């Protein structure tokens, strides 16, 4: 089968299209023929590697252990193991492979109980592939918020895959949303549910006078200290990045001791129940995929270069 693979760490140019063995499902696994995947920040962060100590500890010190990246997919089940009971050949499915990666390829084997579910009937494979990673990462933060009372939230980087997912989730739970994005994405983000949209090319959101219960930096470009003045008493700052010297890992522990404004850094996890929830959201018209560009598998290196510009809106899809 064809796969976009890399055998050494480095820039997008290290990605090659290779023929590798087609996997065979174990008794508890399904074999999925992948029709679409995405190229995202996680893929690029592992390939570079962006956080060398952490990534090399996970994926190999001198060269990558996992050579085919890609964490989300949509496709059709081609074969099932003899112990599989909930899926059959021909089922259209979507989901995630966050530990094994491997979705930048024509086929993947996944356990039946992993983060996989029937594909939403009102989405194409390209759209369904562009759902799970952003929603999983956004959900980790949004699920930490108490929506039993009115919530004001500011989302920085609202036009990215995580940010656009966070806007839609926050809208679903009834929050009042201020979003920060570029000029070209403002109308899109309003349509997704933001009540107010700030253009970061024209103003610095950290200097506005309004305050919020939640500040969610979905691109990790700010810090708790810069955004602290935007928080109400007991407000929470979230970031998707580790921050300078890994401060976003430590700050939740320190700030919690003072019972006031604090930082949070929840760890995202992908589970079958989450993918099934995403399917319900989509089929009920509560969520839509945001796709910037579609590349072929053969254009994987080009897709990675585009993601690394930091200018994408929503998701970059790989059609396989």
SULJOHU-V983500 format. One record per residue. N is the residue number from 1. RES is the residue in one small letter. D_LAST is the distance of its C-alpha to the last C-alpha in whole Angstrom. Layout:
# SULJOHU-V983500
n res d_last
N RES D_LAST
N RES D_LAST
This chain:
# SULJOHU-V983500
n res d_last
1 x 11
2 x 9
3 x 9
4 x 10
5 x 14
6 x 17
7 x 21
8 x 23
9 x 23
10 x 23
11 x 22
12 x 18
13 x 19
14 x 19
15 x 15
16 x 15
17 x 12
18 x 13
19 x 14
20 x 15
21 x 16
22 x 15
23 x 16
24 x 19
25 x 20
26 x 24
27 x 26
28 x 25
29 x 21
30 x 18
31 x 15
32 x 12
33 x 9
34 x 7
35 x 5
36 x 5
37 x 7
38 x 10
39 x 12
40 x 16
41 x 19
42 x 19
43 x 16
44 x 19
45 x 22
46 x 21
47 x 20
48 x 23
49 x 25
50 x 26
51 x 29
52 x 30
53 x 32
54 x 30
55 x 27
56 x 28
57 x 30
58 x 27
59 x 25
60 x 27
61 x 30
62 x 29
63 x 26
64 x 23
65 x 23
66 x 19
67 x 17
68 x 14
69 x 14
70 x 12
71 x 14
72 x 12
73 x 10
74 x 10
75 x 10
76 x 12
77 x 15
78 x 15
79 x 18
80 x 21
81 x 24
82 x 27
83 x 28
84 x 26
85 x 27
86 x 25
87 x 22
88 x 22
89 x 19
90 x 17
91 x 18
92 x 15
93 x 15
94 x 14
95 x 15
96 x 16
97 x 16
98 x 19
99 x 21
100 x 18
101 x 15
102 x 13
103 x 10
104 x 8
105 x 7
106 x 6
107 x 10
108 x 12
109 x 16
110 x 18
111 x 21
112 x 22
113 x 24
114 x 22
115 x 20
116 x 18
117 x 19
118 x 19
119 x 17
120 x 19
121 x 20
122 x 20
123 x 17
124 x 13
125 x 10
126 x 10
127 x 13
128 x 13
129 x 11
130 x 13
131 x 16
132 x 17
133 x 18
134 x 20
135 x 22
136 x 23
137 x 24
138 x 26
139 x 27
140 x 29
141 x 31
142 x 32
143 x 33
144 x 35
145 x 37
146 x 40
147 x 39
148 x 43
149 x 44
150 x 43
151 x 41
152 x 40
153 x 37
154 x 36
155 x 32
156 x 32
157 x 28
158 x 28
159 x 25
160 x 22
161 x 20
162 x 23
163 x 26
164 x 24
165 x 24
166 x 27
167 x 29
168 x 27
169 x 29
170 x 32
171 x 32
172 x 32
173 x 35
174 x 37
175 x 37
176 x 38
177 x 36
178 x 36
179 x 33
180 x 33
181 x 30
182 x 30
183 x 32
184 x 29
185 x 27
186 x 31
187 x 31
188 x 27
189 x 29
190 x 32
191 x 30
192 x 28
193 x 32
194 x 33
195 x 37
196 x 37
197 x 35
198 x 36
199 x 35
200 x 35
201 x 35
202 x 39
203 x 40
204 x 40
205 x 39
206 x 41
207 x 44
208 x 44
209 x 47
210 x 45
211 x 45
212 x 42
213 x 42
214 x 38
215 x 37
216 x 33
217 x 32
218 x 28
219 x 27
220 x 30
221 x 32
222 x 36
223 x 38
224 x 40
225 x 43
226 x 42
227 x 41
228 x 44
229 x 46
230 x 44
231 x 44
232 x 46
233 x 49
234 x 46
235 x 43
236 x 40
237 x 38
238 x 34
239 x 32
240 x 29
241 x 30
242 x 32
243 x 34
244 x 37
245 x 38
246 x 36
247 x 39
248 x 36
249 x 37
250 x 40
251 x 41
252 x 41
253 x 43
254 x 46
255 x 46
256 x 46
257 x 49
258 x 51
259 x 50
260 x 49
261 x 46
262 x 43
263 x 40
264 x 37
265 x 34
266 x 33
267 x 30
268 x 27
269 x 26
270 x 23
271 x 24
272 x 23
273 x 26
274 x 25
275 x 21
276 x 24
277 x 26
278 x 23
279 x 22
280 x 25
281 x 26
282 x 23
283 x 24
284 x 28
285 x 27
286 x 27
287 x 24
288 x 21
289 x 18
290 x 19
291 x 16
292 x 17
293 x 14
294 x 10
295 x 9
296 x 6
297 x 5
298 x 9
299 x 10
300 x 10
301 x 14
302 x 15
303 x 13
304 x 15
305 x 18
306 x 18
307 x 18
308 x 21
309 x 23
310 x 23
311 x 23
312 x 20
313 x 21
314 x 19
315 x 15
316 x 13
317 x 9
318 x 6
319 x 4
320 x 0
